[in-house]
Amino acid sequence: MNARIVVDRERCVGAGQCVLAAPEVFDSGDDGLVRVVGDTETETGTAVADGIRHAVRLCPARALSLREDG
Ligand code: SF4
């Protein structure tokens, strides 16, 4: 099953929680806001997917979501 990371940069406040939770996927851009550095598609059930789910839960701005399909 695949999942797609959806980032709403309009909501991001640059708290950096996502970068700590899943550094393989998220980074801070020059503007301090979230930037996806990995693939936006991820295989669910992997350590990376778990990190992304953790980031989604931690984000104080609710700027992240994981859309699972399949
Ligand atoms: S945790 Fe949320 S608010 Fe913080 S940098 Fe990531 S997306 Fe932005």
py3Dmol code that shows the C-alpha trace and the ligand (Angstrom):
import py3Dmol

protein = """\
ATOM      1  CA  MET A   1       0.000   0.000   0.000  1.00  0.00           C
ATOM      2  CA  ASN A   2       1.265   3.450  -0.879  1.00  0.00           C
ATOM      3  CA  ALA A   3       0.726   6.755   0.826  1.00  0.00           C
ATOM      4  CA  ARG A   4       1.308  10.294  -0.315  1.00  0.00           C
ATOM      5  CA  ILE A   5       2.567  13.088   1.900  1.00  0.00           C
ATOM      6  CA  VAL A   6       0.560  16.270   1.592  1.00  0.00           C
ATOM      7  CA  VAL A   7       2.174  19.463   2.932  1.00  0.00           C
ATOM      8  CA  ASP A   8       0.322  22.742   3.336  1.00  0.00           C
ATOM      9  CA  ARG A   9       3.123  25.329   3.499  1.00  0.00           C
ATOM     10  CA  GLU A  10       0.534  28.080   4.011  1.00  0.00           C
ATOM     11  CA  ARG A  11      -0.179  26.588   7.451  1.00  0.00           C
ATOM     12  CA  CYS A  12       3.393  25.709   8.430  1.00  0.00           C
ATOM     13  CA  VAL A  13       4.783  27.848  11.262  1.00  0.00           C
ATOM     14  CA  GLY A  14       8.316  26.444  11.055  1.00  0.00           C
ATOM     15  CA  ALA A  15       8.203  24.605  14.373  1.00  0.00           C
ATOM     16  CA  GLY A  16      10.491  21.904  12.975  1.00  0.00           C
ATOM     17  CA  GLN A  17       8.794  18.958  14.692  1.00  0.00           C
ATOM     18  CA  CYS A  18       8.454  17.138  11.395  1.00  0.00           C
ATOM     19  CA  VAL A  19      12.177  17.479  10.690  1.00  0.00           C
ATOM     20  CA  LEU A  20      12.958  15.836  14.028  1.00  0.00           C
ATOM     21  CA  ALA A  21      10.392  13.074  13.492  1.00  0.00           C
ATOM     22  CA  ALA A  22      11.299  12.163   9.910  1.00  0.00           C
ATOM     23  CA  PRO A  23      14.549  13.805   8.763  1.00  0.00           C
ATOM     24  CA  GLU A  24      14.661  11.519   5.692  1.00  0.00           C
ATOM     25  CA  VAL A  25      11.569  13.263   4.392  1.00  0.00           C
ATOM     26  CA  PHE A  26      11.307  16.757   5.865  1.00  0.00           C
ATOM     27  CA  ASP A  27      13.727  19.653   6.081  1.00  0.00           C
ATOM     28  CA  SER A  28      13.473  23.359   6.754  1.00  0.00           C
ATOM     29  CA  GLY A  29      13.692  25.599   3.709  1.00  0.00           C
ATOM     30  CA  ASP A  30      15.580  28.899   3.548  1.00  0.00           C
ATOM     31  CA  ASP A  31      12.375  30.575   4.700  1.00  0.00           C
ATOM     32  CA  GLY A  32      12.252  28.297   7.777  1.00  0.00           C
ATOM     33  CA  LEU A  33       9.163  26.493   6.544  1.00  0.00           C
ATOM     34  CA  VAL A  34       8.855  22.800   5.850  1.00  0.00           C
ATOM     35  CA  ARG A  35      10.293  21.364   2.668  1.00  0.00           C
ATOM     36  CA  VAL A  36       9.904  17.794   1.471  1.00  0.00           C
ATOM     37  CA  VAL A  37      13.329  16.397   0.624  1.00  0.00           C
ATOM     38  CA  GLY A  38      12.351  12.771   0.115  1.00  0.00           C
ATOM     39  CA  ASP A  39       9.850  11.213  -2.210  1.00  0.00           C
ATOM     40  CA  THR A  40       6.275  12.326  -1.558  1.00  0.00           C
ATOM     41  CA  GLU A  41       5.189   8.728  -2.168  1.00  0.00           C
ATOM     42  CA  THR A  42       6.016   6.275   0.589  1.00  0.00           C
ATOM     43  CA  GLU A  43       5.386   2.618   1.230  1.00  0.00           C
ATOM     44  CA  THR A  44       3.173   2.230   4.301  1.00  0.00           C
ATOM     45  CA  GLY A  45       4.342  -0.101   7.050  1.00  0.00           C
ATOM     46  CA  THR A  46       7.934   1.067   6.865  1.00  0.00           C
ATOM     47  CA  ALA A  47       9.992   2.953   9.438  1.00  0.00           C
ATOM     48  CA  VAL A  48       9.876   6.036   7.222  1.00  0.00           C
ATOM     49  CA  ALA A  49       6.064   5.870   7.059  1.00  0.00           C
ATOM     50  CA  ASP A  50       5.946   5.554  10.855  1.00  0.00           C
ATOM     51  CA  GLY A  51       8.141   8.654  11.141  1.00  0.00           C
ATOM     52  CA  ILE A  52       5.835  10.545   8.808  1.00  0.00           C
ATOM     53  CA  ARG A  53       2.761   9.532  10.835  1.00  0.00           C
ATOM     54  CA  HIS A  54       4.540  10.727  13.950  1.00  0.00           C
ATOM     55  CA  ALA A  55       5.297  14.044  12.230  1.00  0.00           C
ATOM     56  CA  VAL A  56       1.650  14.424  11.204  1.00  0.00           C
ATOM     57  CA  ARG A  57       0.599  13.951  14.829  1.00  0.00           C
ATOM     58  CA  LEU A  58       3.249  16.326  16.187  1.00  0.00           C
ATOM     59  CA  CYS A  59       2.774  19.209  13.777  1.00  0.00           C
ATOM     60  CA  PRO A  60       1.230  22.026  15.833  1.00  0.00           C
ATOM     61  CA  ALA A  61      -0.114  23.744  12.717  1.00  0.00           C
ATOM     62  CA  ARG A  62      -1.778  20.631  11.256  1.00  0.00           C
ATOM     63  CA  ALA A  63       0.098  21.336   8.058  1.00  0.00           C
ATOM     64  CA  LEU A  64       0.869  17.706   7.271  1.00  0.00           C
ATOM     65  CA  SER A  65      -1.273  14.811   6.201  1.00  0.00           C
ATOM     66  CA  LEU A  66      -0.697  11.348   4.833  1.00  0.00           C
ATOM     67  CA  ARG A  67      -3.148  10.189   2.192  1.00  0.00           C
ATOM     68  CA  GLU A  68      -3.209   6.426   2.046  1.00  0.00           C
ATOM     69  CA  ASP A  69      -4.607   4.632  -0.945  1.00  0.00           C
ATOM     70  CA  GLY A  70      -4.696   1.040  -2.054  1.00  0.00           C
TER      71      GLY A  70
END
"""
ligand_1 = """\
8
SF4
S 5.953 20.414 12.224
Fe 4.364 21.455 11.020
S 4.652 23.610 11.506
Fe 6.503 22.557 12.113
S 7.885 22.719 10.355
Fe 6.777 20.787 10.180
S 5.004 21.277 8.909
Fe 5.799 23.201 9.660
"""
view = py3Dmol.view(width=600, height=400)
view.addModel(protein, "pdb")
view.setStyle({"model": 0}, {"cartoon": {"style": "trace"}})
view.addModel(ligand_1, "xyz")
view.setStyle({"model": 1}, {"stick": {}})
view.zoomTo()
view.show()
